[in-house]
């Protein structure tokens, strides 16, 4: 008989409401600290890892290798159940070295560290409205934020000097969601579909979705993914060619709502989210293994 991982045993033991989804009482039960440490060690090969996420009005970091949960002082976030309030969640993104992260709050974007030292990154061209995500991009040893411009383009904003920007895509049709892969291919939402196109181009690019425009994300290698409806899987594509590379499915009985790739291409974090249930998991892409890590908004994973 094959021994099931602890997180699967825990999920199978949860009471069900007859739909295959956990009941309300199970939904509010946090994972045991020992379970997180043990399952993360198995998933990652005993690597150090941390997840930054929001539990509005707070921002927190969970250290997966120790189980420690730490609130970041002086940082306020938004977001709550329901479509209108959900878009206010801060969408954090780690720097490649894991020393800082970027997040959005109240129509502004901030760079912050785990001690709560934060600086606003502001340029009049930046779209910092609800639902937008600004992610960290390192190019030629310089740090930039990549995200949507008010013009519908995609821009890089220099962190040290936000007056310096570069246009990544000037098609003028981007609807809030856009990210760059580690090999400088852009994945973006045009309001109707998801496309991939080379950075510093105005080419529309290759359509990878199927008449849907839902939450694209980019990997640190050269993959892009988008969320299907119903929210049971992210479809993964080669960002350069648009070819399908398979799917990452939700854990049993759940949804997969927002996926954020880690700094390592085989690992990611995601939340349940769309039905007001903020269960978070860290995942190994190649195997689909999942570790339940608690409750919060838009987790982003960094691995040492």
N, C-alpha and C positions, 0 to 999 in steps of 0.2 A: 504493500500500500504506500502510495506517495504522500509524504508529509506536506500539508499545505502551509504556506507562510502564515505567520501570526495575524497579519492584517486581514487576510482572507477569512481566517477562522473567526475573527472578531466581527467582520461584516456578515458572515453567514449566521452568526448567533444572534444578530439584531432582530428584534421583533418586526414583523412585516404588517403593512396595512392592506395586504392583498394585491398590491400593484407591483410588488417586487422592490419597492422603495422602502427605506427605513421609516419607521413611525416617528412622530414628532419627538417623543422622549429620546429615541436613539439619535435623532438628528442633533440634539443639543448636548450629547455626551462627548467630551473631549477625549482624544486618545491618551493612553497611559504614556508617561514619559519614557519608561523602559521599553515600551513597544516601538516608539519612534526611534530611539537609539539603536535598538536591535535591527529593526527592519531597514533603516537607512544604511547601517553598516553592511548588510547583505546586498543591498541594491547598489551601493557605491564602491564596495571593496574597501571599507573602512576609511573613506576620504572624509575630510572636514567639509562641511557644507552649511550654508545658512540661507534662510528665506526671509525676504522683506515683504511685508504685506500690511494692509490696513484693517483695523477694527474700529471704524469711525466712532469717536473723533480722534483716535490714536493711530500712530504708525508703530509697528513692532518688528523685531527681528527674532526668528526662531533659529537657534543653533542646533542643527540636526544631530551632530555627533555627541552633544552633551545633553540635549533636551532642554536647555535653558531658553526661556522666553523673556525677552527684554523689551520694555517700552522705550521708544526713542524720545528723550525729553524735549519739550518745547515745539513739537511738531503736531499740527492739527490737520485732520483730513476730513473729507466728506464721503458720502455714499450711504445708501440704505436700501431696504427692500422696495421693489416697485420700479417700473421702467424709468420714470422721470428722475427719481433720486439715485438710481443705480449708476447713471452716467457721471455722477459727481465723484466716483471713486478715483483715487489718485494715480493708478496705473504705474507703480514704481518700476524702475529699470536699473540694474546694477551696472557700474562701470566695469570694464573688462578685468581690472585688477581687484575688484571687490572692495575697494576702500571707500567708495562713495556710491550714491545712487541719485537718480533724478526722479521727481514726482511732480504731479500737477495738483494744485488746490486753488479754488476760487479764482479761476481765470488767470492764474500765474503758474510759472514753472520754476522749480527750485532744485538746486544741487545740494545734497545733504550727506553727512556722515553719521555713523552709529551713535555718536555723542550728542547729536542734535545741532551741530554747527551747520547752518544752511545759508545759502546765498541765492537770491533771485537771478534768473537768467532771462533777460527781457529784450525783445526787439519788436518794433511795431508790426513787422510782417508775420509774427508768430500767431497761429491759431491755437489758443490755449483753452478753448471752450470745452464744455462737458463732452465726455466720450473720447476726446483726443488722448493719444499716448505719445510722449516724447521719449525716445530711447537713446541710449548712449552709443556713440560711434567713435571709434579711434581710427584715425587716418594719418599716416606718416608721423606717428608718435605725437599727434596733436589730438586733443579731446573736443568733440563736437556733440551737439544734440541734433537728432534728426526727427523731423515731424512735419505736419502740414502747415502751409502758409495760408493766410486769409485769401490769397488769390486763387487757391485751388492747386497750387504747385507743391512740391516737396523741397524743403530747404535744410541745409546744415547751418547751425548757429554755433559759433565758437564760444566755448565756455569761458575762457579767460577774457575774451573781448567780444561780447555779444553784438557789437556793431558790425562785426565781420560775419558775413553769411555767404553761402554758396548754394546755387540752385541745383538740386539733384535731378529734378524732373519739372519741366515747365509746360506740361500739357493742359494745365488749368482745370482739371476735372477730378481732382482727388477729394474724396468725402471723408475727412477726418482720420482714416486708418491707413497707415503706411509705415513700413520698416525696411531697413537695408540688411541684406545678408552679409556675412563676413567677407564675401568676395564681391561686394558692391553691385549686387542686383537688387532692384527695388521691387517690393510687392505692395500693391495698393488697392484701395477700394474706390471705384468711380461712381458709387451709388447704385449700380446695377449688377456689376460683376467684379471679380478679382483678377488683376493682371500682374504679370512680371515683366520688367523691362530693365535694360542696363542703366546704371546710374549715369548722370550727366547726359541725359538724352531727353528728347521730346517725343520719342517713339511711343505710341500707345502700348506696344508690347504684345505679349501672348496672353490670351484669356485662359485662366485655369479653373474658373468656377463654372457652374451650370445654371446660370440665371439667378445667382444669389451673390450678395455682397456682404459677407459676414466675417468680421474679425480676423483679417489676415495676420500672419506673424512670420518672422524670418529667423533662420538659424544662424549660428556662428560659422557654419561651413557654407553651403550654397543650396539650401532648401527653403521652400516657402510652403505655408499651409493655410488652409481656410476652413471655417466651421460650417458644416452642413446643417440643414433643417430637416428633421428634428436634430437637436444638438447631441447626437450620440457619438460623433467622431469628427476629427480633423483629417482632411485629406491632404497628403503630403506630396509635393512635386519637386522636381529638379528645377531650380529657379532659372537656370540658363536656357533650358530647352522646353520647359513646361510639361515634361513627361511625368506621368503618375508614378509615385514611389510607394504607394500603399496608404495606410491609414493608421491613426492612433485613436483607439476607441475608448469610450468612457468606461470607468469601472462598473461592474455589474449593478444594475438597478439605479444608475445615476445618469446625469448629464455631464457633458464636458463643455464648459461655457467660454472660458478665456484661457488660452494657452500661451505661456511665455517660455521660450527656449532659454536654457541656462548658458553660461559661458562655454560649456562643453557640449558638443553637438548631439550627444546621445542622451542628454538629460533635459528635463523640462519641469515646469510646475503649472498647475491649473486649478481653477475653482469650478464649483457646480454652478451656482449663481442665478440662473435665469428665473427660477421659481421661488427665489427668496431664501434658498438654502445655500449657505456659504461654505460648504465642505471643500477643503483644499487637499490636493495630492501632489506629491513629487513622483515623477515617472522616468522610466528608462524607455527610450523610444524604440530601440531595437527589439525589445522583448515584450513591451507593454506592461511590465510590472509596475505596480502602484503602491505607494505608502501614504496612508491617510495621516495628515499632520495637524488637523484642527480646522478652525473656522476663521475666515477672513476674506478680504477682497484682493483679487489680482496679485497673487503671490509671484515673486520673481526669485529664482534660485541661482546661487553662486557656489561653485565648488572649488576648493583649493587642491 
